[in-house]
């Protein structure tokens, strides 16, 4: 269900940005606006990014094999990080370059009213795509605050689209203001300044996305409530087993690896240990369907901490 929601959000953003990009480029060519060209590049980069996210989701859904025994689910984290690099390197870089060039060589803009029409329509489309992403994000965050939900999210696709669309709407506002000020004041450089500001917005967005994706890519633990629940399940499972150590890793948005070291009471038979381990594994996977792999090691408390 979560994967389907993520895919729905990405597809909605892909369709919206592709149409917006074509319209912005046409307006930029017709009016000569630097800010509009930067916005066109921004929308084109966003379109490519959504394509990368869809590709990453498809790659991540492949089953485990001999080369990747834990599966491919972490690929979505890699492709989300690539999206952040794309926004910074292509989107922000191109916008700043175009803006600086326009600041050095300002030129009057023609038929500026076309830009206003296109920017207004683009804002409506971006807002619609943003609303789809926001609704999905709000549904998933539960009782968490918005910033806390982003920090703790294990699925980068939804908050990536949300960040991109937020940056897109801010960029549209900046482009509108820059073009309008250029007309009102007669200062052609205002258009170039707006393009530079758009580039800065994209750079900040890229930095935030890269930061959020880094932990997931390196190997974050499962969410704290999940870890606490797993520890409680193991602690309450039997008086004959004590938890030495519990480690988790988020392999994908709905894929958690759990490793556990248990100190079993002396005098238990091998059959008793096997039964307790099997029962605990079953309890864990029933309580947390996202836990796909559980490895439980039988080891004395002294031996565990000696090693």
C-alpha positions as CSV (number, residue, x, y, z in Angstrom):
1,X,0.0,0.0,0.0
2,X,2.8,2.4,0.9
3,X,4.7,1.6,-2.3
4,X,1.5,2.2,-4.4
5,X,1.0,5.6,-2.7
6,X,4.6,6.6,-3.4
7,X,4.3,5.6,-7.1
8,X,1.1,7.6,-7.4
9,X,2.8,10.7,-6.0
10,X,5.8,10.4,-8.4
11,X,3.6,9.8,-11.5
12,X,1.4,12.8,-10.7
13,X,4.6,15.0,-10.4
14,X,6.1,13.5,-13.6
15,X,3.0,14.3,-15.7
16,X,2.7,17.8,-14.3
17,X,6.3,18.8,-14.6
18,X,6.7,17.5,-18.1
19,X,3.8,19.6,-19.4
20,X,5.1,22.6,-17.4
21,X,8.6,22.3,-18.7
22,X,7.5,22.4,-22.4
23,X,5.3,25.5,-21.7
24,X,8.1,27.3,-19.8
25,X,10.7,26.7,-22.5
26,X,8.3,28.0,-25.2
27,X,7.6,31.1,-23.1
28,X,11.4,31.7,-22.5
29,X,12.1,31.4,-26.2
30,X,9.3,33.8,-27.1
31,X,10.1,36.5,-24.5
32,X,13.8,36.1,-23.9
33,X,13.3,35.9,-20.1
34,X,16.3,34.4,-18.2
35,X,14.2,33.6,-15.1
36,X,11.7,31.8,-17.3
37,X,14.5,29.8,-18.9
38,X,15.8,28.9,-15.5
39,X,12.3,27.8,-14.5
40,X,12.1,25.7,-17.7
41,X,15.4,24.0,-16.8
42,X,14.1,23.5,-13.2
43,X,10.9,21.7,-14.5
44,X,12.9,19.6,-16.9
45,X,15.3,18.5,-14.1
46,X,12.3,17.7,-11.9
47,X,10.7,15.6,-14.7
48,X,14.0,13.7,-15.1
49,X,14.2,13.2,-11.4
50,X,10.7,11.7,-11.2
51,X,11.7,9.3,-14.0
52,X,14.8,8.4,-11.9
53,X,12.6,7.8,-8.9
54,X,10.3,5.5,-10.8
55,X,13.3,3.6,-12.2
56,X,14.7,3.3,-8.7
57,X,11.4,2.0,-7.4
58,X,11.3,-0.6,-10.2
59,X,14.9,-1.7,-9.5
60,X,14.3,-1.8,-5.7
61,X,11.3,-4.2,-6.2
62,X,13.5,-7.0,-7.7
63,X,13.8,-10.2,-5.5
64,X,17.0,-11.2,-3.7
65,X,19.5,-13.3,-5.6
66,X,23.0,-14.8,-5.0
67,X,24.7,-11.5,-5.7
68,X,22.4,-9.4,-3.5
69,X,21.1,-11.8,-0.8
70,X,19.3,-9.1,1.1
71,X,17.6,-7.8,-2.0
72,X,17.7,-4.5,-4.0
73,X,15.4,-2.4,-1.8
74,X,18.2,0.1,-0.9
75,X,18.5,1.1,-4.6
76,X,15.7,3.6,-4.0
77,X,17.9,5.4,-1.6
78,X,20.7,5.6,-4.1
79,X,18.5,7.0,-6.8
80,X,17.0,9.5,-4.4
81,X,20.5,10.7,-3.7
82,X,21.2,10.9,-7.5
83,X,18.1,13.1,-7.7
84,X,19.6,15.5,-5.1
85,X,22.8,15.6,-7.1
86,X,20.8,16.4,-10.3
87,X,19.0,19.2,-8.7
88,X,22.2,20.8,-7.4
89,X,24.5,20.1,-10.4
90,X,22.1,20.7,-13.3
91,X,19.1,22.7,-11.9
92,X,20.9,25.0,-9.6
93,X,24.1,25.2,-11.7
94,X,22.2,26.1,-14.9
95,X,20.0,28.7,-13.2
96,X,22.9,30.5,-11.6
97,X,24.9,30.4,-14.8
98,X,22.0,31.8,-16.8
99,X,21.3,34.5,-14.2
100,X,24.9,35.6,-14.0
101,X,25.1,35.8,-17.8
102,X,21.9,38.0,-17.9
103,X,23.4,40.2,-15.1
104,X,26.5,40.8,-17.2
105,X,24.5,41.3,-20.4
106,X,21.1,42.6,-19.5
107,X,18.6,42.8,-22.4
108,X,15.0,44.1,-22.5
109,X,12.3,41.5,-22.4
110,X,9.6,41.3,-25.0
111,X,5.9,40.3,-24.5
112,X,6.3,39.8,-20.7
113,X,2.6,39.2,-20.3
114,X,3.2,35.7,-21.8
115,X,5.5,34.9,-18.9
116,X,2.8,35.9,-16.4
117,X,0.2,33.7,-18.0
118,X,2.6,30.7,-18.2
119,X,3.8,31.2,-14.6
120,X,0.3,31.4,-13.3
121,X,-0.7,28.2,-15.1
122,X,2.5,26.5,-13.9
123,X,1.8,27.5,-10.3
124,X,-1.7,25.9,-10.5
125,X,-0.2,22.6,-11.9
126,X,2.6,22.6,-9.4
127,X,0.2,23.2,-6.6
128,X,-1.9,20.3,-7.7
129,X,1.1,18.0,-7.8
130,X,2.3,19.4,-4.4
131,X,-1.2,18.7,-2.9
132,X,-1.0,15.0,-4.0
133,X,2.4,14.6,-2.4
134,X,1.4,16.5,0.7
135,X,-1.7,14.4,1.3
136,X,0.3,11.2,1.1
137,X,3.0,12.6,3.3
138,X,0.4,13.8,5.9
139,X,-1.3,10.4,5.9
140,X,2.0,8.7,6.7
141,X,3.4,11.1,9.3
142,X,0.6,10.3,11.8
143,X,1.1,12.3,15.0
144,X,4.6,13.4,14.2
145,X,5.4,17.0,13.3
146,X,6.2,17.8,9.7
147,X,9.9,18.4,10.2
148,X,10.2,15.4,12.5
149,X,8.3,13.2,10.0
150,X,10.8,14.2,7.2
151,X,13.8,13.4,9.5
152,X,12.3,10.0,10.5
153,X,10.9,9.0,7.1
154,X,12.2,5.8,5.6
155,X,10.7,6.4,2.2
156,X,12.5,9.2,0.3
157,X,10.2,9.3,-2.7
158,X,7.3,11.2,-1.1
159,X,9.4,13.9,0.7
160,X,11.6,14.2,-2.4
161,X,8.6,15.1,-4.6
162,X,7.2,17.4,-1.8
163,X,10.5,19.2,-1.6
164,X,10.8,19.5,-5.4
165,X,7.3,20.9,-5.8
166,X,7.8,23.3,-2.9
167,X,11.0,24.6,-4.5
168,X,9.2,24.8,-7.8
169,X,6.4,27.0,-6.4
170,X,8.9,29.3,-4.7
171,X,10.8,29.5,-8.0
172,X,7.7,30.5,-9.8
173,X,7.0,33.3,-7.3
174,X,10.6,34.5,-7.6
175,X,10.5,34.5,-11.4
176,X,7.1,36.4,-11.4
177,X,8.5,39.0,-9.0
178,X,11.8,39.4,-10.9
179,X,10.0,39.8,-14.3
180,X,7.5,42.3,-12.8
181,X,10.2,44.4,-11.1
182,X,12.2,44.4,-14.3
183,X,9.1,45.8,-16.1
184,X,8.2,48.3,-13.4
185,X,11.7,49.7,-12.9
186,X,13.1,49.2,-16.4
187,X,16.1,47.4,-14.8
188,X,16.6,44.5,-17.2
189,X,19.1,42.9,-14.7
190,X,16.2,42.1,-12.3
191,X,15.4,39.1,-14.5
192,X,18.9,37.7,-14.2
193,X,18.8,38.3,-10.4
194,X,15.6,36.3,-10.2
195,X,17.4,33.5,-12.0
196,X,20.2,33.5,-9.5
197,X,17.8,33.4,-6.6
198,X,16.0,30.4,-8.2
199,X,19.4,28.7,-8.4
200,X,20.0,29.3,-4.7
201,X,16.6,27.8,-3.9
202,X,17.4,24.7,-5.9
203,X,20.8,24.4,-4.2
204,X,19.3,24.6,-0.7
205,X,16.7,22.0,-1.7
206,X,19.3,19.7,-3.1
207,X,21.4,20.0,0.1
208,X,18.4,19.1,2.3
209,X,17.5,16.1,0.1
210,X,21.1,14.9,0.1
211,X,21.3,15.2,3.9
212,X,18.1,13.2,4.4
213,X,19.1,10.5,1.9
214,X,22.6,10.1,3.3
215,X,21.6,8.3,6.5
216,X,19.3,5.9,4.6
217,X,22.0,5.2,2.1
218,X,24.6,4.5,4.7
219,X,22.4,2.3,6.8
220,X,20.0,3.8,9.4
221,X,18.4,1.7,12.0
222,X,14.7,1.1,12.0
223,X,12.5,3.8,13.5
224,X,12.8,4.2,17.3
225,X,9.3,3.0,18.1
226,X,9.9,-0.2,16.0
227,X,13.2,-0.9,17.8
228,X,11.6,-0.4,21.2
229,X,8.7,-2.7,20.2
230,X,11.2,-5.4,19.0
231,X,13.1,-5.1,22.3
232,X,9.9,-5.4,24.3
233,X,8.8,-8.5,22.3
234,X,12.1,-10.2,22.9
235,X,12.2,-9.2,26.6
236,X,8.6,-10.4,27.3
237,X,8.8,-13.5,25.1
238,X,10.3,-15.9,27.7
239,X,11.9,-15.8,31.2
240,X,14.5,-18.2,29.7
241,X,16.0,-15.6,27.3
242,X,17.7,-12.3,27.9
243,X,18.5,-9.8,25.2
244,X,22.3,-9.1,25.0
245,X,22.1,-6.9,21.9
246,X,19.5,-5.8,19.3
247,X,20.6,-4.3,16.0
248,X,18.3,-3.2,13.1
249,X,19.0,-1.8,9.6
250,X,16.5,-0.1,7.3
251,X,17.1,-1.9,4.0
252,X,14.2,-0.2,2.2
253,X,11.0,1.8,2.9
254,X,9.2,-1.5,3.9
255,X,12.2,-3.7,4.5
256,X,13.9,-4.1,7.9
257,X,16.7,-6.4,8.9
258,X,16.9,-7.5,12.6
259,X,19.8,-9.2,14.3
260,X,19.6,-10.2,17.9
261,X,21.9,-11.8,20.5
262,X,20.1,-13.7,23.2
263,X,21.4,-15.3,26.4
264,X,19.4,-18.4,27.1
265,X,19.0,-20.0,30.5
266,X,21.3,-22.8,31.3
267,X,19.8,-26.2,31.2
268,X,17.6,-25.6,28.1
269,X,17.8,-28.3,25.5
270,X,18.7,-27.5,21.9
271,X,15.1,-28.2,21.0
272,X,13.9,-25.7,23.6
273,X,16.2,-23.0,22.1
274,X,15.0,-23.7,18.6
275,X,11.4,-23.5,19.7
276,X,11.9,-20.2,21.5
277,X,13.8,-18.7,18.5
278,X,11.1,-19.8,16.1
279,X,8.3,-18.5,18.2
280,X,10.0,-15.1,18.7
281,X,10.7,-14.8,15.0
282,X,7.1,-15.5,14.3
283,X,5.9,-12.9,16.8
284,X,8.3,-10.2,15.4
285,X,7.1,-10.7,11.8
286,X,3.5,-10.8,12.8
287,X,3.8,-7.5,14.8
288,X,6.0,-5.9,12.2
289,X,5.4,-7.0,8.6
290,X,8.1,-4.7,7.4
291,X,10.7,-6.9,9.2
292,X,11.7,-9.3,6.4
293,X,14.7,-11.0,7.9
294,X,15.5,-11.9,11.5
295,X,18.7,-13.4,12.7
296,X,18.9,-14.6,16.3
297,X,22.2,-15.7,17.9
298,X,22.4,-17.8,21.0
299,X,25.2,-16.5,23.2
300,X,26.0,-16.1,26.9
301,X,26.0,-12.6,28.3
302,X,29.6,-12.9,29.3
303,X,30.8,-14.3,26.0
304,X,28.9,-11.6,24.1
305,X,30.5,-8.7,25.9
306,X,33.9,-10.3,26.0
307,X,33.9,-10.4,22.2
